[in-house]
Amino acid sequence: MDKYIIIANEKKDRDFVITEQTKQCIEQFGVVEHIYYTTESGKVSIGEIDPEVRCVFTIGGDGTLIQAARSLIGTNVPILGINRGTLGYLTEVDVKNLEEAIAQVSRNEFTTEERMMICGKLPDRQEDVALNDIVVTRHGSVKIIHYRVYVNGEFLNSFQADGMIVSTPTGSTAYNLSAGGPIVEPTAALFVITPICSHALNTRSIVLSASDRIEIEIGEGRGYGEELAEVAFDGADIAYLRTGERIVIRQADVTAKLMKLSKESFLETLREKMKGN
C-alpha cells in the first residue's frame, strides 16, 4: 500500500481534528507512515524517509509547508498543503475539499511543480537553504543599516534601509510583496532583491537571473561604528553579520516539489487571493 506522512502545525490545529480527519481519509487508500508536529518556532524535524512514501501532507499555513520543504531537502518527496492559515498561496487544499483532494492523490490526478530554492553562505562557511527568501535586517535598536550589494563580484549599489530581501519567485508573494516588491510567476527561475523601508525616494526592487551570485555586505554605522545585522532563512535559523562581513547568495542545487491538484492557473489563484486585499 502507498505510504504517506502528515506534518501538522499544532497552533493551527490545536485540537488535532483536521489531523485526525486527514489520517482517516488517507487510510482509505494507504498507510500513514508517520505524523510529525512542528516545534514552538514552527520548524519540523523529520527522520529518515521510507523510499515508499508517496507524498507529505502539511496541515497549517504556508509557513508550515515551507519549513517542511526545507526539512525534506534531498528526499524527492512532493508536498501537498492543507490550508489552516490565512491567504495560503502555497497550501491549495481547503479543509472542506480534504477528502476529495486525498482521493485525487490516490488516483494520480495531480501534477508536480519544482520550485527554485536559494542558498546562503555565511562568513564562517556555514550554509543554509530557503524556499521563500533570505532576509538581512538590523539587529536590536530601531535604526537603518548601510548595505552594499554586489552581483557576480561587481558592485551594484548601496542601500540605507531597515533590511534587504532576496526572494525566490515562490517568495515573491510573501515578505517581498509586503515590502512593495513585484509578484513573480512561481515556477520561474530568478532572484528579486527588495530593500525594506529604504531611506531614498527612488529605490525599487531589482530582478536578477537565477545564475547570478549576490553578495550583501554590512557597511559601517554612523561615526564609523560597528553594526550587527541578522540573517533569516525563511524567517527562521537566525545568523549574524557584522560590519565588513558578507553573505553570498546563489541558486541552490536542490528544489522543492509541490503537488498541484487544481487546473487553476497562477493568475486565477492570485486574483482570488487578492480579493479585498
LINFENFEN-V229183 format. One record per backbone hydrogen bond with DSSP energy under -0.5 kcal/mol. NH is the residue of the N-H (numbers start at 1). CO is the residue of the C=O. E is the energy in kcal/mol with one decimal. If there is no record, write none. Layout:
# LINFENFEN-V229183
nh:NH co:CO e:E
nh:NH co:CO e:E
This chain:
# LINFENFEN-V229183
nh:2 co:29 e:-0.5
nh:3 co:52 e:-1.1
nh:4 co:31 e:-2.4
nh:5 co:55 e:-1.7
nh:6 co:34 e:-2.3
nh:7 co:57 e:-3.0
nh:8 co:6 e:-0.5
nh:8 co:36 e:-2.9
nh:9 co:59 e:-2.5
nh:10 co:8 e:-0.8
nh:12 co:9 e:-1.0
nh:13 co:9 e:-1.5
nh:16 co:13 e:-1.6
nh:20 co:16 e:-2.3
nh:21 co:17 e:-2.3
nh:22 co:18 e:-2.7
nh:23 co:19 e:-2.3
nh:24 co:20 e:-2.4
nh:25 co:21 e:-2.1
nh:26 co:22 e:-2.5
nh:27 co:23 e:-2.1
nh:28 co:25 e:-1.2
nh:29 co:26 e:-2.3
nh:30 co:26 e:-2.3
nh:31 co:2 e:-2.9
nh:33 co:4 e:-2.9
nh:33 co:31 e:-1.0
nh:34 co:4 e:-0.9
nh:36 co:6 e:-3.1
nh:38 co:8 e:-2.1
nh:39 co:43 e:-3.5
nh:42 co:39 e:-1.8
nh:46 co:44 e:-0.6
nh:53 co:50 e:-2.3
nh:54 co:3 e:-3.4
nh:55 co:3 e:-0.7
nh:56 co:78 e:-2.2
nh:57 co:5 e:-3.0
nh:58 co:56 e:-0.5
nh:58 co:80 e:-2.2
nh:59 co:7 e:-2.9
nh:60 co:58 e:-0.6
nh:60 co:82 e:-2.1
nh:65 co:61 e:-1.6
nh:66 co:62 e:-2.6
nh:67 co:63 e:-2.3
nh:68 co:64 e:-1.9
nh:69 co:65 e:-2.5
nh:70 co:66 e:-1.9
nh:71 co:67 e:-1.7
nh:72 co:68 e:-1.5
nh:73 co:70 e:-0.8
nh:75 co:72 e:-2.3
nh:78 co:54 e:-0.6
nh:79 co:257 e:-2.1
nh:80 co:56 e:-2.8
nh:82 co:58 e:-3.6
nh:83 co:81 e:-0.6
nh:83 co:93 e:-2.8
nh:84 co:60 e:-3.6
nh:85 co:60 e:-0.8
nh:92 co:90 e:-1.1
nh:93 co:81 e:-2.0
nh:94 co:92 e:-0.6
nh:97 co:94 e:-1.7
nh:98 co:95 e:-1.8
nh:101 co:97 e:-2.3
nh:102 co:98 e:-2.3
nh:103 co:99 e:-1.9
nh:104 co:100 e:-2.3
nh:105 co:101 e:-1.9
nh:106 co:102 e:-2.1
nh:107 co:103 e:-1.3
nh:108 co:105 e:-1.6
nh:109 co:104 e:-2.8
nh:110 co:108 e:-1.3
nh:111 co:260 e:-2.5
nh:113 co:258 e:-3.1
nh:115 co:113 e:-0.6
nh:115 co:256 e:-3.2
nh:117 co:254 e:-0.7
nh:118 co:130 e:-2.7
nh:119 co:250 e:-3.0
nh:120 co:128 e:-2.5
nh:121 co:248 e:-3.0
nh:122 co:120 e:-0.5
nh:122 co:126 e:-3.0
nh:125 co:122 e:-2.3
nh:128 co:120 e:-1.6
nh:130 co:118 e:-2.8
nh:134 co:166 e:-2.3
nh:135 co:232 e:-2.3
nh:136 co:164 e:-2.6
nh:137 co:135 e:-0.5
nh:137 co:230 e:-2.4
nh:138 co:162 e:-1.7
nh:139 co:228 e:-1.4
nh:141 co:139 e:-0.5
nh:143 co:141 e:-1.0
nh:145 co:161 e:-3.0
nh:147 co:145 e:-0.7
nh:147 co:159 e:-3.1
nh:148 co:217 e:-2.6
nh:149 co:147 e:-0.5
nh:149 co:157 e:-2.7
nh:150 co:215 e:-2.7
nh:151 co:154 e:-2.9
nh:152 co:213 e:-3.2
nh:154 co:151 e:-2.0
nh:156 co:149 e:-3.1
nh:157 co:149 e:-1.2
nh:159 co:147 e:-2.8
nh:161 co:145 e:-2.3
nh:161 co:159 e:-0.7
nh:162 co:196 e:-2.4
nh:163 co:196 e:-1.0
nh:164 co:136 e:-2.8
nh:165 co:194 e:-2.6
nh:166 co:134 e:-2.5
nh:167 co:165 e:-0.6
nh:167 co:192 e:-3.0
nh:168 co:132 e:-2.6
nh:172 co:169 e:-1.1
nh:173 co:170 e:-0.8
nh:174 co:171 e:-1.9
nh:176 co:171 e:-0.8
nh:177 co:174 e:-0.6
nh:178 co:174 e:-1.7
nh:179 co:175 e:-2.0
nh:180 co:177 e:-1.6
nh:181 co:176 e:-3.1
nh:188 co:185 e:-1.9
nh:191 co:208 e:-2.5
nh:192 co:167 e:-1.9
nh:193 co:206 e:-3.1
nh:194 co:165 e:-2.5
nh:194 co:192 e:-0.6
nh:196 co:163 e:-3.0
nh:197 co:195 e:-0.6
nh:199 co:160 e:-3.8
nh:200 co:198 e:-1.7
nh:206 co:193 e:-2.4
nh:208 co:191 e:-2.4
nh:210 co:189 e:-0.9
nh:212 co:209 e:-1.5
nh:214 co:212 e:-0.5
nh:214 co:249 e:-2.9
nh:215 co:150 e:-2.7
nh:216 co:247 e:-2.1
nh:217 co:148 e:-3.0
nh:217 co:215 e:-0.5
nh:218 co:245 e:-2.1
nh:219 co:146 e:-3.6
nh:219 co:217 e:-0.6
nh:221 co:225 e:-3.0
nh:224 co:221 e:-1.7
nh:225 co:222 e:-0.8
nh:229 co:241 e:-3.2
nh:230 co:137 e:-3.2
nh:231 co:239 e:-2.7
nh:232 co:135 e:-2.6
nh:233 co:236 e:-2.6
nh:234 co:133 e:-2.6
nh:234 co:232 e:-0.7
nh:236 co:233 e:-1.6
nh:239 co:231 e:-2.3
nh:241 co:229 e:-2.4
nh:243 co:227 e:-1.3
nh:244 co:218 e:-3.3
nh:245 co:242 e:-2.6
nh:247 co:216 e:-1.8
nh:248 co:121 e:-2.4
nh:249 co:214 e:-3.7
nh:249 co:247 e:-0.5
nh:250 co:119 e:-2.2
nh:251 co:210 e:-0.6
nh:252 co:117 e:-2.7
nh:256 co:115 e:-2.3
nh:258 co:113 e:-2.7
nh:258 co:256 e:-0.6
nh:259 co:79 e:-3.3
nh:260 co:111 e:-2.9
nh:269 co:265 e:-2.3
nh:270 co:266 e:-2.8
nh:271 co:267 e:-2.5
nh:272 co:268 e:-2.0
nh:273 co:269 e:-2.7
nh:274 co:270 e:-2.0
nh:275 co:272 e:-0.9
nh:277 co:274 e:-2.1
